[in-house]
Amino acid sequence: MTLYHGVTLDGVGREGDNGRRHPTIEDGVMIGAGAQILGGITIGEHAKIGANSVVTSNIPANVTALGIPARVVGGDNKARAYGLPSMEELDKLSAKVDSLFENMQTIRNNKKDAA
């Protein structure tokens, strides 16, 4: 587990899933600076929590969660690295850019033919 500066692991007034008030952090988790992990929740193995995120619900293993409240933004084997889009997201973006280039080429060719 890696905890960066100013991370808060704290209980809340209500009990969590297993009758616990404080979080459980599993092996290999990385929690960014200033993040707050609150309540009887579980952060799954090798999950990554972004800096200054506020986590109040369970985070599955092998995912990246960011924001207030934290939400999963990448995960499983799709996530390339902390803060980067998944390979699936990059493939979709790449296909859209390729399509734009093809459309631009078609437009240019049509202009040349019309001239």
PALUM-454854 format. One record per residue (C-alpha): residue number from 1; residue in one letter; z negated, x negated, y negated. Coordinates in Angstrom, 2 decimals. Layout:
// residues N
[pt NUM,'a',[Z,X,Y]]
...
//
This chain:
// residues 115
[pt 1,'m',[0.00,0.00,0.00]]
[pt 2,'t',[0.84,-1.22,-3.50]]
[pt 3,'l',[-0.97,0.26,-6.49]]
[pt 4,'y',[0.10,-0.83,-9.94]]
[pt 5,'h',[-2.04,-0.88,-13.09]]
[pt 6,'g',[-3.93,2.26,-14.12]]
[pt 7,'v',[-3.32,4.39,-11.01]]
[pt 8,'t',[-5.72,7.31,-10.59]]
[pt 9,'l',[-6.66,8.58,-7.13]]
[pt 10,'d',[-9.00,11.48,-7.74]]
[pt 11,'g',[-10.42,14.64,-6.28]]
[pt 12,'v',[-10.19,18.11,-7.74]]
[pt 13,'g',[-12.52,21.10,-7.55]]
[pt 14,'r',[-10.60,22.75,-4.74]]
[pt 15,'e',[-10.16,21.57,-1.16]]
[pt 16,'g',[-6.76,20.41,0.05]]
[pt 17,'d',[-4.86,21.03,3.28]]
[pt 18,'n',[-7.48,19.49,5.56]]
[pt 19,'g',[-10.62,20.47,3.69]]
[pt 20,'r',[-10.45,17.26,1.68]]
[pt 21,'r',[-10.75,16.92,-2.09]]
[pt 22,'h',[-9.30,13.40,-2.40]]
[pt 23,'p',[-5.82,12.09,-1.56]]
[pt 24,'t',[-4.80,10.25,1.59]]
[pt 25,'i',[-2.38,7.36,1.03]]
[pt 26,'e',[-0.52,6.27,4.17]]
[pt 27,'d',[0.84,2.79,5.01]]
[pt 28,'g',[3.54,1.14,2.90]]
[pt 29,'v',[3.23,3.46,-0.12]]
[pt 30,'m',[4.09,2.15,-3.60]]
[pt 31,'i',[2.48,3.91,-6.58]]
[pt 32,'g',[3.76,3.00,-10.05]]
[pt 33,'a',[1.61,2.17,-13.09]]
[pt 34,'g',[-0.30,5.06,-14.63]]
[pt 35,'a',[0.47,7.52,-11.85]]
[pt 36,'q',[-2.14,10.15,-10.99]]
[pt 37,'i',[-2.56,11.34,-7.41]]
[pt 38,'l',[-4.85,14.37,-7.47]]
[pt 39,'g',[-6.47,16.49,-4.79]]
[pt 40,'g',[-6.63,16.63,-1.01]]
[pt 41,'i',[-2.96,15.77,-0.56]]
[pt 42,'t',[-1.14,13.20,1.57]]
[pt 43,'i',[1.37,10.62,0.39]]
[pt 44,'g',[3.53,9.82,3.44]]
[pt 45,'e',[4.35,6.36,4.77]]
[pt 46,'h',[6.66,4.20,2.62]]
[pt 47,'a',[6.89,6.84,-0.11]]
[pt 48,'k',[7.35,5.66,-3.69]]
[pt 49,'i',[5.66,7.35,-6.63]]
[pt 50,'g',[7.12,6.67,-10.08]]
[pt 51,'a',[5.11,5.30,-12.99]]
[pt 52,'n',[3.13,7.93,-14.95]]
[pt 53,'s',[3.95,10.64,-12.39]]
[pt 54,'v',[1.37,13.33,-11.65]]
[pt 55,'v',[1.26,14.24,-7.96]]
[pt 56,'t',[-0.58,17.41,-6.93]]
[pt 57,'s',[1.22,18.28,-3.68]]
[pt 58,'n',[2.05,16.47,-0.45]]
[pt 59,'i',[4.83,13.87,-0.61]]
[pt 60,'p',[6.71,13.27,2.67]]
[pt 61,'a',[7.26,9.84,4.18]]
[pt 62,'n',[10.17,7.65,2.98]]
[pt 63,'v',[10.94,9.49,-0.26]]
[pt 64,'t',[10.77,8.70,-3.97]]
[pt 65,'a',[8.92,11.15,-6.22]]
[pt 66,'l',[8.91,11.12,-10.03]]
[pt 67,'g',[7.79,13.23,-12.95]]
[pt 68,'i',[5.13,15.61,-14.18]]
[pt 69,'p',[4.64,17.31,-11.84]]
[pt 70,'a',[6.14,14.86,-9.38]]
[pt 71,'r',[9.23,15.99,-7.52]]
[pt 72,'v',[11.22,14.28,-4.79]]
[pt 73,'v',[14.33,12.62,-6.22]]
[pt 74,'g',[15.52,10.51,-3.29]]
[pt 75,'g',[14.54,10.01,0.24]]
[pt 76,'d',[14.80,9.31,3.90]]
[pt 77,'n',[17.31,6.57,4.58]]
[pt 78,'k',[19.47,7.78,1.70]]
[pt 79,'a',[17.38,6.20,-1.05]]
[pt 80,'r',[18.61,2.70,-1.86]]
[pt 81,'a',[15.69,1.57,-4.01]]
[pt 82,'y',[13.00,2.87,-6.32]]
[pt 83,'g',[14.55,4.79,-9.20]]
[pt 84,'l',[18.13,4.58,-7.95]]
[pt 85,'p',[20.23,7.49,-6.69]]
[pt 86,'s',[20.77,7.94,-2.97]]
[pt 87,'m',[23.98,6.78,-1.28]]
[pt 88,'e',[24.94,10.45,-0.85]]
[pt 89,'e',[24.58,11.02,-4.61]]
[pt 90,'l',[26.58,7.87,-5.37]]
[pt 91,'d',[29.34,8.94,-2.95]]
[pt 92,'k',[29.62,12.33,-4.68]]
[pt 93,'l',[29.77,10.70,-8.10]]
[pt 94,'s',[32.34,8.19,-6.91]]
[pt 95,'a',[34.55,10.98,-5.53]]
[pt 96,'k',[34.38,12.81,-8.87]]
[pt 97,'v',[35.31,9.67,-10.82]]
[pt 98,'d',[38.21,8.99,-8.43]]
[pt 99,'s',[39.42,12.56,-8.95]]
[pt 100,'l',[39.26,12.14,-12.74]]
[pt 101,'f',[41.33,8.95,-12.55]]
[pt 102,'e',[43.93,10.68,-10.37]]
[pt 103,'n',[44.12,13.61,-12.80]]
[pt 104,'m',[44.51,11.27,-15.77]]
[pt 105,'q',[47.32,9.43,-13.98]]
[pt 106,'t',[49.06,12.75,-13.26]]
[pt 107,'i',[48.78,13.74,-16.93]]
[pt 108,'r',[50.18,10.37,-18.04]]
[pt 109,'n',[53.09,10.65,-15.60]]
[pt 110,'n',[53.86,14.18,-16.80]]
[pt 111,'k',[53.91,12.97,-20.43]]
[pt 112,'k',[56.29,10.15,-19.53]]
[pt 113,'d',[58.60,12.60,-17.68]]
[pt 114,'a',[58.57,15.02,-20.63]]
[pt 115,'a',[59.50,12.32,-23.15]]
//
